[in-house]
Amino acid sequence: MLDVRRLRLLRELARRGTIAAVAEALSFSPSAVSQQLGVLEREAGLPLLERTGRRVRLTPAGQNLVRHAEAVLERLEQADADLAEARGGLAGALRIGAFPTASRAIVPAALVALARRHPGLEPMVCETDPAAVAHALRAGDLDVALVHAYDFVPAEHEPGLTTEPLYGEAMYLAEPAAGTPGTPGMPGTPGAPGATAPDQDAVLRAHAGSPWITATPGTLCHAMTVRACQAAGFTPRVRHQVDEFATVLALVAAGQGVAVVPQLGVTGPADPSVHLTRLVMQRRTNLAFRSGAAAHPAVAAFGAALRAAVPPDLAGSRAEA
């Protein structure tokens, strides 16, 4: 009989490529992972792995077993959801991953509603970059998470995970207002988002020679800015790398460069030193969880609370699953 825990290790190996990466993700030693995979091969009765240098490649039999493992793990999530429903009354920990702007603008109101309806549930929020969510969910470090995708950085399909749409939000080019020392601003209403620019590429190309402020490399936000600029015909000259949008806007106000920021990143009092031009592109936010967990009462309750907490100016622009 195949062991589910070993099947989970094989699935993680298929996603991560090295035994060391699997061991780090699941808090095992590499030797323990190797030993358990060896036992799984003996249980299967044929080779599942081929070593190619430092990496390990799955044999055709191993790849086929991973597909079965995905189905088995999804059914186990469904079984856990059924048991939770039968027990009645939500209780215990719910581990939630969220990125900073959602953590500030959406999640707090959702947690208030969740506590009111399910006082026995203990939500635990961990700020998590969307790029790291898939591994955290599959490893069991998170139960549910908010993830986002941009027009120039679409969300990749992640085996073993399911997403549901929450909302979409506008994107803006933030630049120093006219008269601000540093990079010259463009005419318009300082601090207040204007009408959508009819030619996004032209708006971005106007700053081909400007210094840019982006998120740190490896994040979706960084990739979004770079790819949007490249689609407009140039590669941005990055001066500052900052992940927190309030800091990004403060640097723009100081004349340190221009940046692309999402709608939730420009909430709060308008800064007359910053001019915002709405772009055609959008950021879309989804709720992600392990496949089979959609009917879990805690996951469903959190999803309902999130949807109720979405501000009205976002609710009309739904994300795509």
C-alpha positions in Angstrom: 0.0 0.0 0.0 1.4 3.4 -1.0 1.9 5.9 1.9 0.2 9.3 1.5 3.0 11.1 3.2 5.5 9.7 0.7 3.3 10.6 -2.2 3.3 14.1 -0.9 7.1 14.1 -0.9 7.1 12.9 -4.5 4.7 15.6 -5.6 6.9 18.3 -4.0 9.9 16.8 -5.7 8.1 17.1 -9.0 7.5 20.8 -8.3 10.9 21.8 -6.7 13.4 19.7 -8.6 15.8 18.9 -5.8 15.7 16.8 -2.7 17.4 19.7 -0.8 14.5 22.1 -1.8 11.9 19.5 -0.7 13.7 19.0 2.6 13.9 22.8 3.3 10.2 23.4 2.4 8.9 20.6 4.6 11.4 20.9 7.4 13.0 17.5 6.8 16.6 16.6 6.4 17.7 15.7 2.9 18.7 12.2 4.0 15.2 11.7 5.4 13.6 12.8 2.2 15.9 10.5 0.2 15.1 7.6 2.5 11.3 8.1 2.3 11.4 8.3 -1.5 13.5 5.1 -1.6 10.8 3.4 0.4 8.2 4.7 -2.0 10.1 3.2 -4.9 10.2 -0.2 -3.2 6.4 0.1 -2.5 5.8 1.0 -6.1 8.1 -1.9 -7.3 9.9 0.1 -10.1 12.1 3.2 -10.4 10.4 6.5 -9.9 13.5 8.8 -10.0 16.5 9.5 -12.2 19.4 11.6 -10.9 20.8 14.2 -13.3 23.7 16.0 -11.5 22.2 17.8 -8.4 18.7 17.5 -9.7 16.4 14.5 -9.7 14.1 13.8 -12.6 11.0 11.7 -12.4 10.7 8.6 -14.6 7.5 8.2 -16.7 6.2 6.0 -13.9 7.0 8.7 -11.3 5.2 11.3 -13.3 2.2 9.1 -13.6 2.2 8.5 -9.9 2.4 12.3 -9.2 -0.9 12.7 -11.2 -2.5 10.0 -9.0 -1.1 11.7 -5.9 -2.8 15.0 -6.9 -6.1 13.2 -7.1 -5.5 11.4 -3.8 -4.6 14.5 -1.9 -7.6 16.4 -3.4 -9.9 13.7 -2.1 -8.3 13.9 1.3 -9.0 17.6 1.4 -12.6 16.9 0.5 -12.8 14.3 3.3 -11.4 16.8 5.8 -14.0 19.4 4.6 -16.8 16.8 5.1 -15.6 16.0 8.6 -15.3 19.7 9.5 -18.9 20.2 8.3 -20.1 17.2 10.3 -18.4 18.5 13.5 -20.3 21.8 13.2 -19.2 25.1 14.8 -15.9 26.4 13.3 -12.9 26.3 15.7 -9.2 26.1 15.6 -6.5 27.8 13.5 -7.0 29.1 10.0 -3.6 30.1 8.5 -4.0 32.9 6.0 -1.5 34.3 3.5 -2.0 37.9 2.3 0.1 40.5 0.5 0.6 43.9 2.1 -2.1 46.1 0.4 -4.8 43.4 0.9 -3.6 42.9 4.5 -4.3 46.6 5.1 -7.3 47.4 3.0 -9.4 44.1 2.8 -8.4 41.6 5.4 -9.0 43.5 8.7 -12.7 44.1 7.9 -13.0 40.4 6.9 -11.5 39.3 10.2 -14.0 41.4 12.1 -16.9 39.8 10.3 -15.4 36.3 10.7 -14.9 36.8 14.5 -18.5 37.9 14.8 -19.9 34.9 13.1 -17.4 32.3 14.1 -15.8 33.2 17.5 -14.2 29.8 17.9 -12.1 30.2 14.7 -8.6 31.5 15.2 -7.4 33.2 11.9 -3.6 33.7 11.7 -2.4 36.1 9.0 1.1 35.8 7.6 2.2 38.3 5.1 3.3 36.3 2.0 4.4 37.3 -1.4 2.0 35.7 -4.0 5.0 34.1 -5.7 5.6 32.0 -2.6 2.0 31.1 -1.9 1.7 27.9 -4.0 4.6 26.1 -2.1 3.2 27.3 1.2 -0.2 26.0 0.5 1.0 22.6 -0.8 3.4 22.3 2.2 0.5 22.9 4.6 2.0 26.1 6.0 -1.1 28.0 4.8 -4.7 27.0 4.5 -5.9 29.8 2.3 -4.2 32.9 0.7 -4.8 35.9 -1.4 -2.8 36.0 -4.6 -2.6 38.5 -7.4 -1.8 38.6 -11.1 -1.1 41.4 -13.6 -1.9 41.7 -17.2 1.8 41.4 -18.0 2.4 38.7 -15.4 -0.5 36.2 -15.6 -1.0 33.7 -12.9 0.4 30.3 -13.8 -1.6 27.1 -13.3 -0.5 25.5 -10.0 -1.3 21.8 -9.8 -3.0 20.9 -6.5 -4.4 24.4 -6.0 -7.7 26.1 -6.8 -8.4 29.8 -7.1 -11.6 31.8 -6.9 -11.9 35.5 -8.2 -12.2 38.3 -5.6 -11.7 41.7 -7.3 -9.7 43.6 -9.8 -8.1 47.0 -9.4 -6.8 49.8 -11.6 -3.1 50.5 -12.1 -1.5 54.0 -12.1 1.7 55.6 -13.3 2.9 57.7 -10.4 5.2 60.6 -11.2 6.3 63.8 -9.5 3.8 66.6 -10.1 4.9 69.6 -12.2 7.2 71.8 -10.2 8.5 69.0 -7.9 12.4 68.9 -7.7 13.8 66.0 -9.6 12.0 64.2 -12.5 9.7 66.7 -14.2 6.0 66.0 -13.8 3.3 66.0 -16.5 0.3 68.4 -16.5 -2.8 67.2 -14.7 -4.4 67.2 -11.3 -1.7 66.4 -8.7 -2.5 63.6 -6.3 -5.9 62.7 -7.8 -6.2 59.8 -10.2 -7.2 61.0 -13.7 -9.1 59.4 -16.5 -7.7 56.2 -18.1 -4.8 57.0 -20.5 -5.9 56.2 -24.1 -2.4 55.1 -25.0 -0.7 53.3 -22.1 2.5 52.7 -24.1 2.9 56.4 -24.9 2.5 57.3 -21.2 5.2 54.8 -20.2 7.5 55.8 -23.1 7.4 59.4 -22.0 9.5 58.2 -19.0 11.9 56.0 -20.9 14.7 58.2 -19.7 13.5 58.7 -16.2 14.7 56.8 -13.1 12.2 54.1 -12.0 11.1 52.8 -8.7 10.2 49.1 -8.7 9.5 46.3 -6.3 12.4 44.0 -5.4 13.5 41.4 -8.1 11.7 38.1 -7.9 8.3 39.6 -7.0 5.3 39.8 -9.4 5.2 43.6 -8.9 8.8 43.9 -10.2 8.1 41.7 -13.2 4.9 43.7 -13.9 6.7 47.0 -14.2 9.6 45.7 -16.2 7.4 43.8 -18.7 5.0 46.8 -19.1 7.9 49.0 -20.0 9.4 46.5 -22.3 6.0 46.2 -24.1 6.2 50.0 -24.5 9.6 49.6 -26.2 12.2 50.2 -23.5 13.7 48.7 -20.4 13.3 50.8 -17.2 16.4 52.3 -15.6 15.8 51.2 -12.0 17.1 53.5 -9.3 15.2 52.3 -6.2 13.7 48.8 -5.3 11.0 49.1 -2.6 8.1 46.7 -1.9 5.9 49.0 0.2 3.8 51.3 -2.0 3.5 54.1 0.6 7.3 54.3 0.5 7.3 54.1 -3.3 4.9 57.1 -3.4 7.0 59.0 -0.9 10.0 58.5 -3.2 8.0 59.7 -6.2 6.9 62.8 -4.2 10.6 63.5 -3.5 11.4 63.5 -7.2 13.3 60.2 -7.1 11.6 58.6 -10.0 8.4 57.2 -11.4 6.5 54.0 -10.6 3.5 51.9 -11.5 1.3 51.3 -8.5 -2.1 49.5 -7.9 -5.3 51.2 -6.8 -5.0 49.9 -3.2 -1.5 51.3 -3.1 -2.7 54.9 -3.5 -5.4 55.0 -1.0 -5.4 57.8 1.7 -5.1 61.5 1.4 -4.0 62.8 -2.0 -0.4 64.0 -2.1 -0.1 67.2 -4.3 3.5 66.2 -5.0 2.4 63.1 -6.9 0.5 63.0 -10.2 -1.4 59.8 -11.0 -2.3 58.6 -14.5 -4.6 55.7 -14.8 -3.3 52.9 -17.1 -5.3 50.4 -19.1 -3.7 47.4 -17.3 -5.2 45.9 -14.1 -4.2 43.8 -11.1 -6.6 40.9 -10.3 -6.8 39.3 -6.9 -7.9 35.7 -6.3 -8.4 33.5 -3.2 -6.3 30.4 -3.4 -6.5 27.1 -1.5 -5.7 23.4 -1.9 -7.8 21.6 -4.4 -10.7 19.9 -2.7 -10.9 22.4 0.2 -13.5 24.7 -1.4 -16.2 23.2 0.7 -14.2 23.4 4.0 -16.4 25.5 6.3 -13.4 27.6 7.4 -12.2 28.3 3.9 -15.8 29.1 2.7 -16.4 31.3 5.7 -13.3 33.3 5.1 -14.0 33.7 1.4 -17.5 35.0 2.2 -16.1 37.5 4.7 -13.5 38.7 2.2 -16.1 39.3 -0.5 -18.2 41.3 1.9 -15.2 43.4 2.8 -14.2 44.3 -0.8 -14.7 48.1 -1.2 -17.5 49.1 -3.6 -15.1 50.7 -6.0 -13.4 47.4 -6.5 -16.4 45.1 -6.4 -17.5 45.9 -9.9 -14.2 44.7 -11.5 -14.0 41.0 -10.7 -10.8 39.0 -11.0 -10.7 36.1 -13.4 -10.1 32.6 -12.0 
